[in-house]
């Protein structure tokens, strides 16, 4: 009998709330990192500061919580037993490429086009990952309801960002955020699998940030001769919350994706992102088209209802050998 400890599985309603909060945390991280990058005129360094703060936080948690450290031994045993491929532990590299891509391609294609292409790639990747059973929730067939929900999710984001579309420098560049979005869906699924194999979601979060930070440092070293490094840094403490917000997002992803699957998680998390964007627009007027975001939120909520098969939205215990 397999005695490997697995993380607690959330009840469906709690998983939905957690996925929403995870999306809101992701949007908040993007807002904070974007503001920091604007202040220091260097998005690469801002992203690296965020990831470094994240790895420091999870390292402190690992020191304080024995279960997190024990998770590494459990994960190693799972890898040796071929319950999870070793390269799943490198999922953080996909997150590192995602953060780096924001600094490289947003200015070329525009924030709205970048976001829509990213969500399109994530949605398609989520459908395929659920179909193949790559994530910890097992196989979930691409039913018409799920496909319609995925398409509506992309439409919701397009409408929400409709006031921010710019003419891309080259349309073919949109392929890049699309592929990166596909990679993000894989990152979410692999982190979920690693958390199950380790028996602890914070172990998976630690590995995610460790690998992602290494990727970010490599890009900073490459870019430093061209863009330089900031001469000074702002004093406002909240500009350095990107790391903790990222830890919250990755942890909630690993915790909830096992219950709702990758596609439904993606839709709910995106709803959380849009809702956070609406809140930021209220607090900082002029950052988004409030009415368009409200319409996007409504369409996304409908997409979630359509895509969610309540018979399949049950806690899952996956045994892979």
N, C-alpha and C positions, 0 to 999 in steps of 0.2 A: 504493500500500500504506500502511496506517495505521501510523505509526511511534510512536504515543503509548505512552509507558511505562505499564505497569500494575503494581500491587503483586504481590509474589510470592503465589501461591496455596498455601495450606497443604494438606498431605496430610490425608485425611479423619480419621484417628485423632488427628492433632495438632490439627485444627480442633475436634474434640470436646473434647479436654482444655482448649484455650484458651477455648471457650465456657463450660465448667464453671467455670474460674477467673474468667472475666468475671462470671458470676453470683455467685460468692462475693465478688468485689470489690464488686459492687453492694449485696449484703446488708451487707457491712462498712461501706460508705459510709453506708447508711441508719442503721446502729447508731451510728456515730461522730457523724453529723449530729444524730441524735435525742438523743444524750447531750449534745452541745454546746447544742442548742436548749433542753433541760431545764435546763441549768446557767445559761444566760443568760435563760431565760424568753422566748425569742423565736425561733420556728422560721424566720421569714423571714430574719432576720439570719444565723442559722446556715447556711442554705442559700446565702446570698449570699457568706458567707466561704468556703464550700466551693468555689463556682464561681469566685470570684476567685483562690483558691489554684490552682485548675486552670488558669486562663488564664495566670497567672504562670509555672507550670511549662511549659506548652506554648510560651509565648513564649521562654523560655530555651532550650528544645529547638530552636525555629525559628532562633534566633540562632546556635546551635552547629552545626546540621546544615544544610548548603546544600541538600540534597535536599528538605527541608521547604519552604524558601523557593521553590525551583524549582517545587514542586508548585502554587503559586498561579498561576504563568504557564501551566503545563500545563492547569490547570483552566479558566483564562480562555479558552484556545484551544479547549478542548472545548466550552465554553458557546457561543462564537462559531460553532463548527462544528455546533451543535445536537445534540451527542452526549449532552448532559445539560441539562435545563432549569435556568435560573439560580436558580429558587426552591428547588431542592433544597438549595442552600447555606444555607437558613434552617431546616434541620431542628432545629438547636439550640433554636429557639423551643418546639418540642414538649416537649423535655426541661425547659425552664424552666417551662412550665405544669405538667408532672408534679410537679416538686419543690415548686412553689408550692401545688399542690392538696393535698399532704400536710398542710401547715399549716392549710389552710382546711377540709378535709372529714373528716380522720381523726377528729377529736373529735365530728363530727356523726353519722357512720355506724359508727364503731368500726374499729379497725385490721384486724380479720379480715375484716369485710364489705368494707372498702375494698380490701384485697388481692385477695380472690376476684373482686370485680367488675372490678378492674384486669386480672387475669390472664385473665379471660373475654374482655374486650375485646381484649387483646393476642393471645390465641389465635385469635379469629375474624379479627382484622385480618391475622394472619400467614398464615392459610389463604388469604384473598382476595388478599393481596399476592403470594404464591407462585403462585396461579392466574393472576393478571394479568401476572406477570413484571415487577413493578415493581423488585424487588431485583436485585442483581448476579448472582445465581445463575440468573436466567432463569425460565421458566415451569415450574411443578411442579403437576401436576393434583391436585385435591382427592380423592384415592382414599379408599375406605372406611377403610383403615389409617390414613391421616393424620387423617381426621376423628375416628376413635375415639381416636387418640393425643391430639388436641387436647382432647376432652371429658375423658379420663382425667387430663390435666394440670390442668384446673380442679378436678376431684374431689380430686386429690392435695393441692392447695393448701388446699381447703376442710377436708379432714381434718386437715392439719398445723396449721391455725389454729383448729380446733374449740374449743379451750379459751379462746379470746379473743373469742368473739362477744358483742357487746353489742346491745341493741335500738336500731336506727337512729332518729334523730329523725324522719325521714321516709323511707319506702322509696324514693320517687322520686329521692332524692338519689343512690342507687346508680347511676343512669344516668350521673352525672358521671364517677366513676372508670372506668366501663365505656368511655365515649367517650375518656377520657384514655388508657386502655390501648390502644384502637384507634390513637390518635395515636402512642403509644410504638412500636408495631410499624412504623408509617410512618417514624418517626425512624430506626429501625435500618436499614430498607431504604434510605432516602435517604442516610444516612451511608455505607453500603456503596457506593452508586452514585457518590457524590462522591469516595470514596477511589480508585475505579477511574479516574474521569475525571481526578483530580489525579496519579495515579501514585504516591501516597504516603498512607498511612493517617494519618500525623500531621497532614497538611494538613487532612484532613477533621475530625480531632479538634480542631484549633485553631479552625476555623470553628464547630464545634458549641459549644464553650465560650464563644467570643466572643459569639455570638447569645444563648445561654442566660444568660450573665452580664448582658447588657443587659436581658433580660426580668426577671431577678431584681431588678436595681437599680430598675426601674420600679415593681415591686410593693412594694419596701421603702419607696420614697418615698411611695407612696400610703398604705401602712399605718402609717408612722411617726407621724403625728399621733394615731392611735388607740391604738397599742400602745406607742409610745415606743421608745427605743433603750437597750440595756444600759448600766448605769453602770460595770460592770467585766467583765473576761473571765477565764476560768480559765487557769491557768498550765500545765496538763498538755499537753505537745506533741502527744500522740496524738489529742487532740480536734480537731486541725486537719489531719488526714490525709484528710478527705473529698474534697478536691480531687484529690490524687494518685490516690486509689482510683477516682474518677470518670474520670480520664484513662485509667487502665488499662482500665476497663470499656468506654468508648467506642472505644478503640483496638482491643481484642480483638473488639468487635462488628464494626467495619469490616473487620477482617482475616479473620474466620471466616465471616461470613454469606455470603460469595461461594461458599464450598464447601458448606455444609450447608443453605442456604436459611433463610428467616425463621422458619418454624414450628419446625423442628428446633432451630435456635439458641435460640428462646424456651423450648422444653422443657428443653434441656440447661442453659441459664443458670438457669432456675428450679430445677432440681435442685441446681445450685451454691448458689443462695440458701438452699434448705431445708437443705442440708448445713452451710452456714455458720451458720444459725440453730441447728442442733443443737449445733454447736461452742460457740456463745455460751451456750447453755443449760447446757452442761457447765461452762464457765468461770464463768458468772454464774447459778447456779441460781435458778429461779423465773421466768425471763423467758419461758418457753414450756413447753408440755406435751411433754416429751421423747418419750413413747411415741407420741403423735399425730404428731409430726414424723417419727419413724422410719417409721411406716406411710406417711406422705405421701411420704417419700423412696423407699420401695420401689415405691409405685404410680407415681410419676413415672418411675423407672427403667424400669418395664415399658412406660409410655406412650411413652418414647423408642424402645425396641426395636420397638414396634408401628408408630410413625409413620415410622421411618427405613426408607426403601426403599434397601437397600444397592446396588442397581443404579444408583440415581440419585445416590448419595452419592459423586460424583466431582468433582475439581477442574474448574471451569468457566471457559472463556474467552469472555467476552461481547463481541460487537461490536455497537454500536448506532449507527446513522447516521440 
